[in-house]
Amino acid sequence: MVISNTENSEATVDQTSNYDKMSELKAFDDTKAGVKGLVDAGITKIPQIFIVPPINSTNSLDTCETHFIFPVIDLESIDEMDLIKHKEIVDKVRDALETWGFFQVVNHGIPIFVLDEMLRGVR
């Protein structure tokens, strides 16, 4: 991987058949810059160390179904000042974050038009 710190910074990967992924990973780790460092350097192509070859499988993407069941936190009764219910919700949030790293919140009271506007702003 070549990363230059010039005005027109770029990152490229040696595409030869002698590609050594371990040395490439070590060089990337040694920079201590991480992916943000690649972006800050103005990378225009994904480095080869991040490219995973497709898995040869008889299942196509159309027929392969994956269902994830992730935590859903219901905030419907959060305002009732029921300390036991409040603690249960806090515990569910903590567990979801420790186990999954994310969760879905329902009955939060935020109007749908506000959520739509937020998504539009992000895009």
N, C-alpha and C positions, 0 to 999 in steps of 0.2 A: 504494500500500500504506500502510495506516495502522497504526502500532504505537504504542500508548500505554503508558506506564510506570505506570499506575495500579494499584490493588490488583486490579481485575478487568481485567487486560490483555487486549487482543484484537488480532487482525490481520485486516483485511478488504481486499478487492480491489474496485476500482471495476469494476462489471460493465457499464458503458455501452459503446456502440458506438465511442466515442472512445478506447478503451484503447490506450495506447502502451507496448508491451512494453519497448522500449529504455530509456525513462525509468524504468520500474519496475525493470528490472535494475540500472540505475545507482544508483537510490535504495537498493536492497537491498545492492549492493556498497559504497556509501558508509557504510552503518551499521557495517561491519566486524564485525558480530555473527554473520553466517552463519546456518545453519539452527538451530544451537543457540540463538542469540539469539531466534529466532522461538519456539522451544519454551519457553525461559525466560520469554518475554513472555506465555505462556499462549495461544498461537495455537490456534484451534478449527477453522479452515478452511484448506485448502491454498491458498496464494496463486496467483493466475492465472499468474504467471510460471513456475510449476512444472508447469502442466497442459499436456500435449501432446495436441492433437486426434488421434483415431484415424486411422490411415492407411486410406484407401479401397482395399480389396484384394478380389480375388475369392476369396482363400484365407481360410477360416475358421480359427479357432484349433484346431478339431478335426482339420483336414486338414494344417495346417502343422506340419511336424516339424523341429526344430532339434536337432542333435546336437553337443555340445561334447566334445572330447577334451582333458582337462586333466591336468596332471602327477599321477602317482601315485608316491609315495615308499615303497619297501619297506624297512622297518627290520628285516627278519628276521635279518640277520647283523650287526647293529650291535654286539652284545656280544662278538663273537669276537676283539676286539682286533686285527683286521687293519687296519693303518693305511691301506693302499691302498683297501680297501672303505669305511672310515670317511670318507676324503677324497672318494670318489665320491658318497657319500650327502650329504655337506655341500655338494658342488658342485651336486647335483641340487636340493637345497633352495634354495640361493642362486639358481640359474637359474629355478626355479619362481616364487620371490618377485619377482625382477626382471622376469620376463616376464608372469606371470599375476597375481601378488599373492596367490595362494592355491594350495593343493595338497591332495591326499588322502593320508593316511598309512595304510598297511596293515602288518599283522604287527607292531604296536606293543606287544602284550602286555597291553593294558588289557582286562580282562574285559568282556563285553557288558553284564552287569548294572550295572557301574559307569557305562558310557556311557549306558545307559537312565535310570539315576537322575540323572545329570548333565542330560540333556535334560528330564526331568521337573522338576528344580529350576529350570531356566532358564524353562520355561513358567510 
